[in-house]
Amino acid sequence: MNSNTEIIDQWGRVLLAVDLGIPPDRVRNWERHDSIPKEYWRELLNKAPERNIRISPELLIDLAARN
């Protein structure tokens, strides 16, 4: 994946919000800014295998470094 927006698109905005226990509008803002706050990374990494989404800590760090 090449962006945080791709992660969100693959996951699905509403499903990601449900999985993280946050409002969908918050995920929509992340899409706009192509950014996922680091305080959600651990939960994102824990839930990703359940959704067959392949992400790693290294990917999240690389994407954050681009912003």
C-alpha positions in Angstrom: 0.0 0.0 0.0 1.2 3.5 -0.8 -1.0 5.6 1.5 -3.1 5.7 4.6 -6.0 6.4 2.3 -5.4 3.0 0.6 -5.5 1.3 4.0 -8.8 3.0 4.8 -10.3 2.3 1.4 -9.4 -1.4 1.6 -10.7 -1.7 5.1 -13.8 0.4 4.5 -14.4 3.6 6.3 -17.4 2.4 8.4 -16.0 -1.0 9.2 -12.7 0.6 10.3 -14.6 3.0 12.5 -16.5 0.1 14.1 -13.4 -1.9 14.6 -11.6 1.0 16.3 -14.7 2.1 18.2 -14.7 5.6 16.8 -17.1 7.7 14.7 -17.0 7.3 10.9 -16.5 11.1 10.6 -13.1 10.7 12.3 -12.0 8.1 9.7 -13.3 10.4 7.0 -11.0 13.2 8.3 -8.0 10.8 8.3 -8.8 10.1 4.6 -8.8 13.8 3.9 -5.4 14.2 5.5 -4.0 10.8 4.4 -3.1 10.2 8.0 -3.9 7.6 10.7 -2.9 8.9 14.1 -0.3 6.7 15.8 -2.4 6.2 18.9 -4.6 3.9 16.7 -1.7 1.9 15.2 -1.6 -0.9 17.7 -5.4 -1.6 17.4 -5.1 -1.3 13.7 -2.3 -3.9 13.6 -4.3 -6.2 15.9 -7.5 -6.1 13.9 -6.0 -6.1 10.4 -5.5 -9.9 10.1 -9.2 -10.4 11.0 -10.0 -8.3 7.9 -7.3 -9.9 5.7 -5.5 -6.6 5.4 -1.7 -6.8 5.2 -0.1 -3.9 7.1 3.0 -3.8 9.3 4.5 -1.4 11.8 7.1 -0.6 9.2 4.5 0.4 6.7 2.7 2.7 9.1 6.0 4.3 10.1 7.0 4.8 6.4 3.6 6.3 5.6 3.8 8.7 8.6 7.3 9.7 7.6 6.0 10.9 4.2 3.6 13.4 5.7 
